[in-house]
Amino acid sequence: MKMLLAKFVDLCFPKLCVGCFRIGGYLCLSCRAGLRVLEQQECPLCRKASKRGRFCCENNFYFDQMLVALRYEKNGLLKKLLVLFKYKYAEDLAPVLAQFLKNLLDEDFLLVPVPLDKRKLKQRGFNQSKLLAQELGPVTDCLKRKVHLKRQAGLTRKDRLNNLDGIFSLKAGFDLKGKKLILIDDVATTGTTLNECSKVLKEAGVEFICALVLARGR
């Protein structure tokens, strides 16, 4: 029934490419070719070139590396896709965006999405990070998040840390000791959200954490 409804909606309101407005989908083949997965990764802290996104300097982060799929530009195509995905509730964009993450995956790692709080989940109807993770394989949905009112956007790293302090916790029934996992989110800026999630996971005994995101803001 849901599939039939989706086909009816597509027939009445056909999807347009975000880049060129061509009918047929959110991202046509031509525009997709312009989004290339990054070959060169950066140190998550100082942003110098770093093999596989490992840290090259001393830091207080809990995750061990950060892999970024695509370059983020202020008025670029990726930003338009992410706005449509998160704020226009286009959840069927998940498989399109997840394709850019697949080449960066490590085998035998657990896939853990960054959680949304219940208020945002109810408002949006889905957790965009979980949808991306589900496109990549079985998901270990082991984290939960308390409701908080202050948005992270526009805050300094110090204020972001204070804003998120203690907001994440581990769900009951998960044994993560000695595990290696990939922590998935859509976009990172300072890395504070990923770090706070990673803190909880490392305290639960996780051995290695790779943060995987579509893009990283400046």
N, C-alpha and C positions, 0 to 999 in steps of 0.2 A: 504493500500500500504506500509506504514511504517513498519507494523508488518511483512508483507511478506518479505520485504527487510532484516529485522532483523533476521528472520528465515534462510534466504539464507546465510547471513554472518556467523551465528552460525554453519551452516552446513559446510561451506567452511573453516572457521577458528574457530574451537570449543574452548570455554573458558577453561582455565586451572586453577585449584585451586592455589591460590597464595602461600599456605603453602606447599603442597605436589605435585603439578603439575598434579593432577588427572584430567582427562577430565570430564566436566559436569557443571562447574560453577566456579566463582571466589573464592568460599569458600565452601569446601565440609563439610559434617556433622561432620566428625571426627575432622577437624581443627577448625570448628566453636565451638565445645565443649570445646576447649582449651581457648576460649575467654569468660571469665565469667564477668558478670556485677558486679561492685564493691559493696560490702555490706557496707563497711565503707567509709564515706565521710570525707572531710577535711575542716577546715577553709580556705576560699579562700586566706587569707593573710598570716598567720603564718604556715598553713598546719598541724596544730595539729588536731587530731581526733575531728570531730564535727558532731553532729546529723543533718542529712539532709543538710550538707554543709553550715550551718549558720556561721556567724562571731563570734568568741569568744574573739576578741580583738578590740580595737578602730581602726577605719580605715576611709579612705576618698573615699570609693567605693560607687557607686550609686546603684548597684544591691544589692539585699538582701540575696541571697544565690547562691551557684554554685554547680550543680550536675554534676559529671563526671561519664561516663558510664564504661569506660575500662581503665586498666593500660597501660601506654605508655612506651614502651621499645625501646631503640635506634635502634636495629636491629630486632625488633619483627615483628610479623605478622600484627599487626594493622598498624604500620608505612608503611609497604608494601602496604596494602590495601588503605591507605590514599594517598600515592604517585600515585597509579594507578588511584584513583578516581579524584584527583585534577589536576595532571600534565600529565597523559596519557589519560585524557578525557573519562574515563569509567563511564559515568553518570548512566548507568544501575546498578552500585554498590549502588546507593542510598537506594533502599529498603532493601538490605542486611545489610547495616550499620545502617539504621534507626531502625531495630529490637532491637538493643542494647539500644536504647533510650526509647523505649516504656514503660518499667517497671518503669521508673523514672518520668513519666508524672504526673502532678496534673490536676484534672478535672476542667473544666470551666475556664481555663486560655487561653488567646489569644496566638497564636503561631506567633512569630515575628522573621524572619531570619535576620542575620547580612548581610547587602548589600555589593555587589562588586561595584567598580567604573565601568563606562561604557567601559573604555579601556580594563580592565581585562575580563569583561563580553563578550565583542566582541571576544577577543582572545580565551577564554575558551569555549564559547558557552553556558554556564550555570553557575548559582550561586550554588555552592555545598551546602551552608547552606539552601538555599531555597528549593532545592530538598529534603533534609533531612526533613525539616519542612512539606513539602507537603505529605510526607509519613505518617505523624503523625496526620494530620487533616487539616481543613481549615486554610489558612494562612492569617494573617494580614500583608501585605507587605507595611509597613508604613514608612520605613526609606530609605533615599537615601544617597549616598556617592560621594563626589567630587573625581576627579582624583588626585592621588599623586604619585610621582615618587620614593620615598625612601621606600624600603622594611622594614617591621617591624623586620624580622629575624635578630638576631645579635645585636640589639640595647638594651641599658639599659632601665629600666622602665621609667626613667626620659626622655630619648630621645624618647621613644615610645609615651609618653604623648605629648611631643612637636610636634612630627611628625603627630599625629592624632588630634591635637587641632583644633576644629571647622570643622572637615572634614565630620561629619555626621549631617543630619538635618531631620526634619519631613516633609513628603509629605503633600500637602494640602488635606483637606477634611476628616481628621481623628480626631475623638473626643475620647481621651483616658483617660479622667478624671475619677479617681476612679477605673480604670481597674487593673486587675492582669494579668500578662503576662509571658510567657516563651520566653526568648531570646536565639535563637539557632545558634550555630556555630560548626564547625567541631573540631577544636583544640584551646585550650587556653594555654598561657604560663604565662605571668604576669597578664593577665586579662585586659590589657589596652584597647583593642578594644571593649570588652564587656562593660567596664566601660564608655567609651566615648559614645557608643550607649545608655547606661542606663541614662547617664546625660541628653541627649536630651529627652528621654522618661519621666524621672521624671519631667523635666521642663514643659512637656506637661500635667502633672497631673496624671501620672500613680502611682497607690498606692503601688504595689509590683512587683518586678522583680526577677524571677528565671533564672539564666544563666544555660543553659543546653548544654553540649559539649560531644563529643565522648571520648576525652582524654585531658589530661593536661600534657604539657611538663615540664621539669625541667629547 
